[in-house]
Amino acid sequence: SMTVLIWKMGALYMLFSIQPINRCAIALLQQVKIIGRQYHGSASTCRRLFIGGSRSTTQLNSARSKAKGPEHTSSEFATNTEDDSQTYASTYHAPVMYQECINALFGCKNAQADGRRLVFVDATLGGGGHSLALLQHMRPEDVLIGCDRDPMALETASQRLREFIDRGMFIPHRSNFKDLGSSLLGIKQYKEAGGAADGLLMDLGVSSHQIDSAERGFSFSRDGPLDMRMDNSRNDQMTAADICNEYSENGIIEILRTFADESTPRARKIAKSIIDNRPHRTTTDLVNAVAAVTPEFAKNSRRMGRTATLARVFQAMRMIVNEEDSSLTEALAIAAPSVVRPGGRLAVLTYHSLEDRATKRVMKDGHDPWLSVVDFGVSPLLDKKARRTIVEKDLYGNELGPPKPWKTVGKPQKAAQAEVEANGRARSATLRVAERLCADGTMFN
């Protein structure tokens, strides 16, 4: 009734007007949040542990032991905090969610077994930040193979990790991650481990060094040649300038619709402006063409503003130049299952919806059940409108057909607020983890 409602509102007002109680409550909640980060659990879990009294001391100790990771590691892992989220950052690149990645890879059943050399693969080496974090938590007999298609990134990371190269723990390897299934077979330590790895890490973001280097042409905020090639040593590969200057209007429209997630009217408007302002030689030329038909600020949506639109347009051009759609599909659907042994882990960091969609679909259903509905040669894993095929089921509701290669582990993870404040590029990162199943689709024991 209205009387009861008024009474409750008055009680709440009196409660929160008592400053000492209010301060105590805030302090208690802050401590719960800190403990939650320390033991890699949510704040609600810690409330049950420390306030609700529904967990015993034994269960608390169990939660602590799980947070420490495998027995052969010496450090207790936790979610990134303000003090340590940039521990492995360098002028080349700042690794995102490195502690969460370590937890994911060392949490596999293979890493918890004793007496066998573990082999990990960093498929996107970049500046070597994730690799350095992994190496410092590995045993001396374990091996990490760091792969990258960019020769500059490979050289920079090799210099940074020279100590571990000399100790035989780190092996630099130039390769596109879509070719890992075959290229890794040329590495002795990988073949001795049975031609499979216990953990595979893929960081699908562009390194800070590449973005900040104007001559690479990845950034719309820096004037430079309109290049965008990951491997700029190849002269036979097309550049973003080639797309802007040579593709038809319909071709550019399809690129923007598919890879920039633009609506058809907006894609048509931007494509027409690109055509009308040819030739394009620098990043500034493309920026001006997009700015001519895009408001600096949008009334209804930040996404429709100039900065967000430019970010998506440059993303779309970069994906086409480097064939990231086909590379990502081959890496997730073909290379990853062939590289990771049963019981091993796949950890993937994504930074936009296309990558995250493909990763989610592969980890949940595999590649085969998805069919594309567009006619632009787009992988069904990336196609927003793709639909699953109708899968036949038995009387008990179990799906028939080829077994799935992966089982998802936990929920998607986002970077902690402290890390986002220290590294703004971590804001859009999403970490997904999956465990490799056996050939018959059962869990590895």
C-alpha positions in Angstrom: 0.0 0.0 0.0 1.0 3.7 -0.2 1.5 3.8 3.5 4.0 1.0 3.5 5.8 2.5 0.5 6.2 5.8 2.3 7.4 4.1 5.5 10.1 2.1 3.5 11.3 5.3 1.7 11.6 7.1 5.0 13.6 4.2 6.5 16.0 4.2 3.6 16.5 8.0 3.9 17.2 7.7 7.6 19.6 4.8 7.0 21.7 6.5 4.4 21.7 9.9 6.2 23.7 8.3 9.0 27.2 9.1 7.7 29.3 6.7 9.8 27.1 3.7 8.6 27.2 5.0 5.1 31.0 5.3 5.1 31.4 1.9 6.6 29.2 0.4 3.9 31.2 2.0 1.2 34.5 0.9 2.7 33.2 -2.6 3.1 32.1 -2.8 -0.6 35.4 -1.4 -1.7 37.2 -4.2 0.2 34.9 -6.8 -1.3 35.8 -5.4 -4.8 39.5 -5.6 -4.1 39.2 -9.2 -2.7 37.2 -10.1 -5.7 40.0 -9.0 -8.1 42.6 -10.7 -6.0 40.9 -14.1 -6.0 39.7 -13.7 -9.6 36.1 -13.8 -8.6 33.1 -11.5 -8.9 32.1 -9.0 -6.2 28.8 -11.0 -5.6 30.9 -14.2 -5.0 33.0 -12.4 -2.4 29.9 -11.0 -0.7 28.7 -14.6 -0.2 32.1 -15.6 1.0 32.7 -12.9 3.6 29.3 -11.4 4.3 26.7 -14.2 3.7 28.6 -16.8 5.6 27.4 -19.5 3.1 31.0 -20.7 2.3 33.2 -22.6 4.7 36.9 -21.9 5.4 37.7 -25.0 3.3 35.8 -23.6 0.3 37.6 -20.3 0.7 41.0 -22.0 0.7 39.9 -23.9 -2.4 39.1 -20.6 -4.1 42.5 -19.3 -3.2 44.3 -22.4 -4.6 42.3 -22.1 -7.9 43.5 -18.5 -8.2 47.1 -19.6 -8.0 46.9 -21.6 -11.3 49.0 -24.8 -11.9 51.3 -26.1 -9.3 54.4 -25.7 -11.5 54.0 -21.9 -11.6 55.5 -19.8 -8.8 53.3 -16.7 -8.9 49.7 -16.1 -7.9 47.7 -14.8 -10.8 45.1 -12.2 -10.4 43.0 -9.8 -12.5 45.0 -6.8 -13.6 45.1 -4.0 -11.1 46.2 -0.4 -11.5 49.7 -1.2 -10.2 50.5 -4.2 -12.5 48.4 -4.0 -15.7 51.3 -2.3 -17.5 54.1 -4.4 -16.2 55.0 -5.9 -19.6 54.2 -2.7 -21.6 56.9 -1.4 -23.9 57.3 1.5 -26.4 56.3 -1.0 -29.1 53.1 -2.3 -27.6 51.2 -2.7 -24.3 49.8 -6.3 -23.9 46.1 -6.3 -22.9 44.8 -8.5 -20.1 48.0 -10.5 -19.8 47.2 -12.0 -16.4 43.9 -13.2 -17.6 45.6 -14.8 -20.6 48.1 -16.5 -18.3 45.3 -17.9 -16.2 43.6 -19.2 -19.3 46.6 -21.0 -20.7 47.9 -22.4 -17.5 44.5 -23.5 -16.4 44.4 -26.4 -18.9 44.5 -30.0 -17.8 47.8 -30.5 -19.6 49.5 -27.7 -17.6 48.4 -29.3 -14.3 50.1 -32.6 -15.2 53.7 -33.2 -14.0 56.7 -34.5 -15.8 56.1 -33.4 -19.4 57.4 -30.5 -21.4 54.7 -28.0 -22.2 54.6 -26.2 -25.5 52.8 -22.9 -26.0 52.3 -20.8 -29.1 51.9 -17.0 -29.2 50.4 -16.7 -32.7 50.5 -12.9 -32.7 53.8 -12.1 -31.1 53.8 -8.3 -31.7 56.0 -6.5 -29.1 56.4 -9.7 -27.1 54.6 -8.5 -24.0 52.3 -11.5 -23.7 55.2 -13.9 -24.5 57.4 -12.3 -21.8 54.6 -12.7 -19.2 54.2 -16.4 -20.2 57.9 -17.1 -20.2 58.4 -15.7 -16.7 55.8 -18.2 -15.4 57.0 -21.2 -17.3 59.4 -24.0 -16.2 62.9 -24.0 -17.7 62.1 -27.1 -19.8 58.9 -25.6 -21.3 58.9 -23.9 -24.7 57.1 -21.0 -26.2 57.0 -20.4 -30.0 56.3 -16.7 -30.9 54.9 -16.2 -34.4 54.3 -13.0 -36.4 54.0 -12.1 -40.1 55.6 -8.6 -39.5 59.4 -8.9 -39.8 59.8 -5.7 -37.7 57.7 -7.1 -34.9 59.6 -10.3 -34.9 62.9 -8.6 -34.7 61.8 -6.3 -31.9 60.4 -9.1 -29.8 63.4 -11.3 -30.4 65.7 -8.6 -29.0 63.5 -8.2 -26.0 63.4 -11.9 -25.3 67.0 -12.6 -26.1 67.6 -14.1 -22.6 64.9 -16.8 -23.2 66.2 -17.5 -26.7 69.6 -18.3 -25.3 68.0 -20.5 -22.6 66.1 -22.5 -25.3 62.7 -21.5 -23.9 61.6 -19.1 -26.7 61.7 -19.7 -30.4 60.8 -16.8 -32.8 59.0 -18.0 -36.0 57.9 -15.9 -38.9 54.5 -17.1 -40.0 50.9 -15.9 -40.6 48.7 -17.4 -38.0 46.5 -19.0 -40.6 49.5 -21.2 -41.7 50.4 -22.4 -38.2 49.1 -25.9 -38.8 51.8 -26.6 -41.4 54.6 -24.1 -40.6 55.1 -25.2 -37.0 55.9 -28.7 -38.2 59.3 -27.3 -39.2 60.2 -26.6 -35.6 62.1 -29.4 -33.8 60.7 -28.9 -30.3 57.2 -28.8 -31.7 57.6 -32.1 -33.6 59.2 -33.7 -30.5 56.0 -32.7 -28.5 53.9 -34.7 -30.9 53.2 -31.9 -33.4 50.8 -30.2 -31.0 50.7 -27.4 -28.4 49.2 -27.2 -25.0 48.1 -23.6 -25.4 47.5 -21.2 -28.2 47.2 -17.4 -27.8 45.8 -15.1 -30.4 45.7 -11.3 -29.9 43.8 -10.0 -32.9 44.5 -6.3 -32.3 46.9 -4.1 -34.2 50.0 -3.3 -32.1 50.4 0.2 -30.7 53.7 0.6 -32.7 51.9 -0.1 -36.0 49.1 2.3 -35.1 51.5 5.1 -33.9 53.8 4.8 -36.9 52.5 7.3 -39.5 54.4 5.6 -42.3 52.3 2.4 -41.8 49.1 4.2 -42.6 46.9 2.5 -39.9 45.9 5.6 -38.0 43.4 8.2 -39.2 44.8 10.7 -36.7 48.3 10.7 -38.3 49.2 11.8 -41.8 51.1 9.2 -43.8 50.9 7.0 -46.9 47.6 5.1 -47.3 49.3 1.7 -46.9 48.0 -0.5 -44.0 50.0 -3.6 -45.0 51.0 -5.7 -42.0 53.9 -7.0 -43.9 55.1 -4.0 -45.8 58.1 -5.8 -47.2 55.9 -7.4 -49.9 55.6 -5.2 -52.9 53.1 -7.5 -54.6 50.4 -6.8 -52.0 47.7 -4.2 -52.6 47.4 -1.2 -50.3 44.5 0.8 -48.9 45.2 3.4 -51.6 44.7 0.8 -54.3 41.2 0.0 -52.8 40.2 3.7 -52.6 41.5 4.5 -56.1 40.6 1.3 -58.1 37.6 -0.4 -56.5 34.1 0.3 -58.0 31.6 2.2 -55.9 29.6 -1.0 -55.3 32.7 -2.8 -54.2 33.5 -0.1 -51.6 29.9 -0.1 -50.5 30.0 -3.9 -49.8 33.3 -3.5 -47.9 31.8 -0.8 -45.7 28.6 -2.8 -45.1 30.4 -6.0 -44.3 33.5 -5.0 -42.5 32.6 -1.5 -41.1 29.1 -2.6 -40.1 27.6 0.5 -41.9 24.0 0.7 -43.1 23.5 0.7 -46.8 22.6 4.5 -47.1 25.7 5.5 -45.0 27.9 3.1 -46.9 26.7 4.5 -50.2 27.3 8.1 -49.1 30.8 7.4 -47.9 31.7 5.3 -51.0 30.5 8.0 -53.3 32.6 10.6 -51.5 35.7 8.4 -51.8 35.1 8.0 -55.5 34.5 11.7 -56.0 37.7 12.7 -54.1 40.1 10.5 -56.0 43.0 10.1 -56.1 43.9 9.0 -52.5 47.5 8.8 -51.6 47.6 9.6 -47.9 45.5 8.9 -44.8 44.5 12.5 -44.7 43.0 12.1 -48.2 40.7 9.3 -47.0 39.9 11.2 -43.7 38.8 14.2 -45.7 36.6 12.1 -48.0 34.8 10.5 -45.0 34.6 13.8 -43.1 32.9 15.5 -46.1 29.8 13.4 -45.6 30.0 12.6 -41.8 29.0 15.1 -39.0 31.7 15.7 -36.4 29.1 14.9 -33.7 25.9 13.0 -34.0 22.8 13.9 -32.0 21.4 10.4 -31.5 24.4 8.2 -31.4 28.1 8.5 -30.7 28.7 5.7 -33.2 27.4 7.9 -36.0 30.0 10.7 -35.2 33.1 11.3 -37.3 35.7 9.7 -35.1 33.8 6.4 -34.7 33.0 6.3 -38.4 36.6 6.9 -39.3 37.7 4.1 -37.0 35.4 1.6 -38.7 36.3 2.7 -42.2 40.0 2.3 -41.5 39.3 -1.0 -39.9 37.4 -2.2 -43.0 40.2 -1.1 -45.3 42.9 -2.8 -43.1 41.0 -6.1 -43.1 40.7 -6.1 -46.9 44.3 -5.2 -47.4 45.6 -8.0 -45.2 42.9 -10.5 -46.0 42.0 -10.7 -42.4 38.6 -12.2 -43.0 40.0 -15.3 -44.7 43.1 -15.4 -42.5 41.0 -15.3 -39.3 38.6 -18.0 -40.6 41.5 -20.3 -41.5 43.3 -19.6 -38.2 40.2 -20.3 -36.0 38.6 -23.1 -38.1 41.6 -25.0 -39.4 44.9 -24.0 -37.8 43.8 -23.8 -34.2 42.2 -27.3 -33.9 45.2 -28.8 -35.6 47.7 -27.0 -33.4 46.1 -27.5 -29.9 46.2 -31.0 -28.4 43.2 -32.4 -26.5 43.0 -30.8 -23.1 44.9 -27.7 -24.3 43.5 -24.2 -24.4 42.8 -21.6 -27.0 42.7 -18.0 -25.8 41.6 -15.3 -28.2 41.6 -11.5 -27.6 39.2 -9.7 -30.0 38.7 -5.9 -30.4 35.6 -5.5 -32.6 32.3 -7.3 -33.3 33.5 -9.1 -36.5 36.4 -10.9 -34.7 34.4 -11.6 -31.6 31.5 -13.0 -33.7 33.8 -15.4 -35.5 35.6 -16.5 -32.3 32.3 -17.1 -30.5 30.9 -19.2 -33.4 33.9 -21.4 -33.7 34.2 -22.0 -30.0 30.6 -22.8 -29.6 29.6 -24.7 -32.8 32.7 -25.2 -34.9 32.9 -23.9 -38.4 30.8 -26.3 -40.4 27.3 -25.4 -39.1 27.5 -21.8 -40.4 26.4 -20.6 -43.8 26.8 -17.1 -45.3 23.9 -15.3 -46.8 25.9 -12.6 -48.6 27.5 -12.9 -52.1 30.8 -11.1 -51.5 33.0 -14.0 -50.7 32.7 -13.3 -46.9 33.4 -16.0 -44.5 30.2 -17.2 -42.8 32.0 -16.8 -39.5 32.2 -13.1 -40.0 28.9 -12.6 -41.8 26.5 -10.8 -39.4 23.5 -12.3 -41.2 24.8 -15.9 -41.4 22.6 -18.6 -39.9 23.3 -22.0 -38.5 22.3 -24.9 -40.6 19.5 -27.1 -39.3 21.2 -29.8 -37.3 19.7 -33.2 -36.9 19.2 -34.5 -33.3 18.6 -37.8 -31.7 15.7 -38.7 -29.4 17.6 -37.2 -26.4 18.3 -33.9 -28.1 21.9 -34.5 -28.8 23.2 -33.1 -32.1 24.2 -35.6 -34.7 27.1 -35.0 -37.1 30.8 -34.3 -36.7 32.0 -33.7 -33.1 32.7 -30.2 -32.0 36.4 -29.3 -31.5 36.0 -26.9 -28.6 34.2 -26.4 -25.3 34.0 -22.8 -24.0 35.6 -22.1 -20.7 33.8 -19.5 -18.5 32.3 -16.3 -19.8 33.9 -13.7 -22.0 36.2 -11.4 -20.0 36.7 -7.7 -20.3 39.6 -5.6 -19.1 39.4 -4.2 -15.5 38.7 -0.5 -15.2 42.2 0.2 -13.8 43.7 -1.3 -17.0 41.4 0.6 -19.2 42.4 3.9 -17.5 46.1 3.0 -18.0 45.6 1.7 -21.6 42.6 3.1 -23.4 43.0 0.5 -26.2 42.0 -2.2 -23.7 38.5 -0.8 -23.5 37.2 -2.8 -26.5 39.1 -6.0 -25.8 37.2 -9.2 -25.1 38.9 -12.5 -24.1 37.3 -15.8 -25.0 38.7 -19.1 -23.9 38.0 -22.7 -25.1 39.4 -26.1 -24.3 40.2 -28.6 -27.1 38.0 -31.7 -27.0 39.1 -35.2 -28.1 38.4 -36.4 -31.6 35.1 -38.0 -30.5 33.9 -34.7 -28.9 34.5 -35.8 -25.3 36.4 -34.0 -22.6 40.1 -34.9 -22.2 40.8 -36.6 -18.8 
